[in-house]
Amino acid sequence: MLSEKGKYASATQNRRFVWSEIVWPLILEINDVSFTLKQFQEKRDKICEENNLSINVPSRGLASLIQKGILLKEGNLYSIHYRLIPYMRVKTTCDYATVIHEVRQK
């Protein structure tokens, strides 16, 4: 029997999933540093349907990415942290470990 993850491990897993499966692919698709809530929801719905997931996981993950400062929210617009823009410009993969490293640098 698998034991349930703790609160923090679960939050990290949600953030990792939302970043790698929804947010970063969306950023690369639209080739912009920001996206709307509607664009996120459309991508989320598609990914959840493909992976047979509840939309609750990505919703918590999005809020957690904002809380960590990886995404900035202004109204219905979400933007990636400015230190991640070079990764978008060269259209490279930007895994969660890289994201955390870049955002935490001062």
PLY file of the C-alpha trace (Angstrom):
ply
format ascii 1.0
element vertex 106
property float x
property float y
property float z
element edge 105
property int vertex1
property int vertex2
end_header
0.00 0.00 0.00
1.31 3.44 -0.92
1.42 6.03 1.81
0.03 9.47 1.10
2.48 12.25 0.46
2.81 15.03 2.98
1.36 18.46 2.32
4.64 19.96 1.08
5.61 17.02 -1.16
2.16 17.13 -2.71
2.39 20.88 -3.35
5.80 20.44 -4.99
4.47 17.61 -7.14
1.53 19.78 -8.23
3.87 22.67 -9.10
6.21 20.39 -11.07
3.32 18.88 -13.00
1.66 22.20 -13.82
4.98 23.75 -14.85
6.19 20.89 -17.06
2.89 19.76 -18.56
0.85 22.96 -18.82
2.60 26.28 -18.22
5.93 25.84 -20.00
4.46 24.07 -23.07
1.82 26.84 -23.24
4.51 29.56 -23.07
6.42 27.88 -25.91
3.22 27.38 -27.98
2.12 30.99 -27.79
5.71 32.31 -27.82
4.95 34.96 -25.22
6.02 35.63 -21.63
2.41 35.85 -20.50
-0.85 33.98 -20.94
-4.47 34.52 -19.99
-6.49 32.50 -17.53
-8.58 31.27 -20.47
-5.46 30.00 -22.30
-4.34 28.21 -19.13
-7.77 26.65 -18.63
-7.90 25.38 -22.22
-4.44 23.80 -21.92
-5.27 22.44 -18.46
-8.50 20.85 -19.66
-6.71 19.18 -22.57
-3.92 17.81 -20.35
-6.35 16.64 -17.67
-8.47 14.85 -20.25
-5.39 13.16 -21.78
-4.12 12.08 -18.34
-7.52 11.33 -16.80
-6.95 13.85 -14.00
-9.21 16.10 -11.99
-8.76 19.82 -12.70
-8.14 20.35 -8.96
-4.48 19.31 -9.20
-3.53 21.91 -11.85
-5.56 24.59 -10.11
-3.63 24.10 -6.86
-0.38 23.91 -8.84
-1.04 27.24 -10.55
-1.72 28.95 -7.22
1.46 27.41 -5.82
3.56 28.66 -8.77
2.27 32.17 -8.06
3.01 31.81 -4.35
6.61 30.76 -5.15
7.09 33.80 -7.41
7.58 31.70 -10.54
4.46 33.21 -12.08
3.17 36.72 -11.53
-0.55 37.39 -11.70
-2.16 40.63 -12.77
-5.90 40.35 -13.22
-6.50 37.47 -15.66
-2.94 37.64 -17.01
-0.10 35.42 -15.80
3.55 36.13 -16.61
6.69 34.08 -16.13
9.49 35.39 -13.91
11.81 37.68 -15.89
14.79 35.34 -15.37
12.96 32.65 -17.38
12.50 34.80 -20.50
15.86 33.80 -22.08
14.75 30.13 -21.95
11.55 31.03 -23.77
13.41 33.02 -26.43
15.57 30.03 -27.39
12.59 27.67 -27.09
14.40 25.25 -24.82
13.07 22.94 -22.18
13.04 24.57 -18.79
12.52 21.98 -16.09
11.29 22.76 -12.61
14.77 22.47 -11.04
16.06 25.14 -13.45
13.06 27.33 -12.71
13.62 27.19 -8.95
17.34 27.87 -9.40
16.70 30.93 -11.61
13.91 32.41 -9.52
15.84 32.06 -6.24
18.95 33.85 -7.57
19.25 37.43 -6.43
0 1
1 2
2 3
3 4
4 5
5 6
6 7
7 8
8 9
9 10
10 11
11 12
12 13
13 14
14 15
15 16
16 17
17 18
18 19
19 20
20 21
21 22
22 23
23 24
24 25
25 26
26 27
27 28
28 29
29 30
30 31
31 32
32 33
33 34
34 35
35 36
36 37
37 38
38 39
39 40
40 41
41 42
42 43
43 44
44 45
45 46
46 47
47 48
48 49
49 50
50 51
51 52
52 53
53 54
54 55
55 56
56 57
57 58
58 59
59 60
60 61
61 62
62 63
63 64
64 65
65 66
66 67
67 68
68 69
69 70
70 71
71 72
72 73
73 74
74 75
75 76
76 77
77 78
78 79
79 80
80 81
81 82
82 83
83 84
84 85
85 86
86 87
87 88
88 89
89 90
90 91
91 92
92 93
93 94
94 95
95 96
96 97
97 98
98 99
99 100
100 101
101 102
102 103
103 104
104 105
